[in-house]
Amino acid sequence: VNLFFSTRSDEKPVDAAEAILKGIAPDGGLYTLRQFPLIPPQSVQNLDYRGLGSKILSSYLSGFTQEEIERSVSKAYAGKFDVPEIVPLVKAGNRYVLELFHGPTAAFKDAALSILPQLMSLAAKKTELEKDLVILVATSGDTGSSAMHAFADVKGTRALVFYPEKGISPIQKAQMTTMEASNTIACAIRGNFDDAQTGVKKIFSAMPGLSSANSINIGRLAPQIVYYYNAYLSLVRMGRIKMGEPVNFSVPTGNFGDILAGFMAKQSGLPIGTLICASNQNNVLHDFFQTGVYDRRREFHVSISPSMDILVSSNLERLIYWALGCDAGLTSQKMSSLSQNGAFSISEAQMAPIRGIFASEWVDERQTEKTIAQVFRETGYLLDPHTAVAWRAAELHEMHSGDRTVCVVLSTASPFKFPSSVLKAFDSSAILPEDASAQIDMLQNVTLKKAPQSILSVLGKKPRFTDVIDPSQMMAYVIDKEMKI
Ligand SMILES: *Cc1c(COP(=O)(O)O)cnc(C)c1O
C-alpha cells in the first residue's frame, strides 16, 4: 500500500485516509509519497472523467476501497459543473486551454474541493472520529468560497475561512461573505495570504484535531492529477498527438499545488515534457528555479491575479523533499531556515532533477493585460488574468528555449470573476462602473460572452459575514467560533 510520509520526519507514515483527515503532519511537514503509483496512459485511455478519477484516486489513496472511491467521485461531480465534460479542453489560436472553472465557484479549486468532503467524511468514519470535523482554510481568494460550497450543509463538518481584507476581487469576496450554509464562516484578516496561511499553520500545531482544505492536504492534490491525464487523452483522441508523445503544461502558480499535481502525473507515467511554472510579479518561484535560492524577503505585490499573490508557496516543500532524495532531516533544515531567516537554498546538483522537469517564467501586470487584449483580438478567446499569465509564460518559454512541444495552458478562473481587470486590459482609460454587477454587464456586452450563472447569483445578495481581525487574533477567533458554528 501507499503510505504517506511527513516531509520532515521518517517516523509513522500514515495511510491516505489519515493524511487527509490530519491535513498537515504533527511535525509541521506535509504528507507525501516516496514512490508514485504507475498509471500508464494507455491503460486508462478509454475512461471518461469519472472513470479516470476513480482509477487515479484509488491508485493514490490507500485506505479507501475501490467502491468508496467510485461513489465519492460520482457524488462529487454530479450536477455541480455546468458542462458535461467537467474540464473541457478548448482550442484557442494554436494553443489549447484546459478550462478548470466550470464548477460552482468558477475557479479551478472546485475540481478538487468538490470531492474532498466525501473523502474526509469517509476517513472520519474509518478512524471512528466522534466529534465534528472542523476545517480551517486560508485563502488567497478562490479556495475560500470553493471550500464553503463543498462543505455547505455536509453533516458532521464545519468550515472556517480566513481571507485577506485587501487584494481579493469583489466577486471573490461576495462569494464568501454571502454564503448561506449555517456550518460555514468567513472572516477577513488585516494582512495578506501569507499572513493567513502562517496563522492557520500555527493554529494547526497548537490545536491538533482540526482539518485543512488547503492544498497542503494531499486530498486536494490527488484529484488534480485527473485533469492532466484527461487533457492528455483528449489530445490523443483529437489526433493532435500520438500516444506517448510529450505535452507541456503551463500552470498559473501560487501555492504550487496545481503544478505539483502535474509533477505527480508525470511521476505516474503521463508523458509530460515540461511543466512551465508561471508567476506574476510575486516571482519568488521563478527566482528559485533560476538560482536554487528561495528568498521570501521581498516586497509583496497586490496584483490583478490575486490568487497567485503568494511569497511562501507551501507545496514546494514536497518537491524539495523529492529532489533531496526523500531526506526528511535535510528538508526540515531548509524549512526552518525559511521560517527563521526567510530563505533557503539548494545546490546545483540538487536542482538538476528539478530542472529536468520544470521551466519558469514570470509576467508583469502590463504584459498580462496586453495578453488578455491581444488573445481576445486574435482568437476570440477571453482569458482571465491568471490564465493570461500562464498563456504569456508559455509564449516566453517557447521564445527562450525554442521548445515547440504541444502546450496546454491551464485556465484556473472564469474571466467574469475579475471583470474590472479584464475591462481595463481592453481599454486602460475606460471609465468603469463601481458596481461589480454593472461591470459584468459591460464585459458581457463588450465580448458577447455570458457570465456563469454561479457568479450572477451571488451579486446583490446581502453579506452575512463582516468580521475583520488582526492575524494575531486568529487563534482566539477559532476558539470562539469552534464552539458556536
Ligand atoms: C489558487 C489559484 C491559482 C494558484 O494555484 P496553486 O495551486 O495555489 O498554485 C491560480 N489561479 C487561480 C484562479 C487560483 O484560484
The ligand as a Tripos MOL2 file, in Angstrom:
@<TRIPOS>MOLECULE
LIG
   15    15     1     0     0
SMALL
NO_CHARGES

@<TRIPOS>ATOM
      1 C1         -5.4190   29.0350   -6.4820 C.3       1 LIG1
      2 C2         -5.3120   29.6500   -7.8230 C.ar      1 LIG1
      3 C3         -4.1000   29.6460   -8.5300 C.ar      1 LIG1
      4 C4         -2.8300   29.0810   -7.9600 C.3       1 LIG1
      5 O1         -2.8850   27.7030   -7.7710 O.3       1 LIG1
      6 P1         -1.8520   26.9930   -6.7630 P.3       1 LIG1
      7 O2         -2.2960   25.5890   -6.6910 O.co2     1 LIG1
      8 O3         -2.0200   27.7120   -5.4500 O.co2     1 LIG1
      9 O4         -0.5040   27.1780   -7.3200 O.co2     1 LIG1
     10 C5         -4.0940   30.1940   -9.8040 C.ar      1 LIG1
     11 N1         -5.1970   30.7390  -10.3430 N.ar      1 LIG1
     12 C6         -6.3770   30.7820   -9.6790 C.ar      1 LIG1
     13 C7         -7.5440   31.4430  -10.3260 C.3       1 LIG1
     14 C8         -6.4810   30.2180   -8.4080 C.ar      1 LIG1
     15 O5         -7.6500   30.2570   -7.7620 O.3       1 LIG1
@<TRIPOS>BOND
     1     1     2 1
     2     2     3 ar
     3     2    14 ar
     4     3     4 1
     5     3    10 ar
     6     4     5 1
     7     5     6 1
     8     6     7 2
     9     6     8 1
    10     6     9 1
    11    10    11 ar
    12    11    12 ar
    13    12    13 1
    14    12    14 ar
    15    14    15 1
@<TRIPOS>SUBSTRUCTURE
     1 LIG1         1 GROUP 0 **** ****
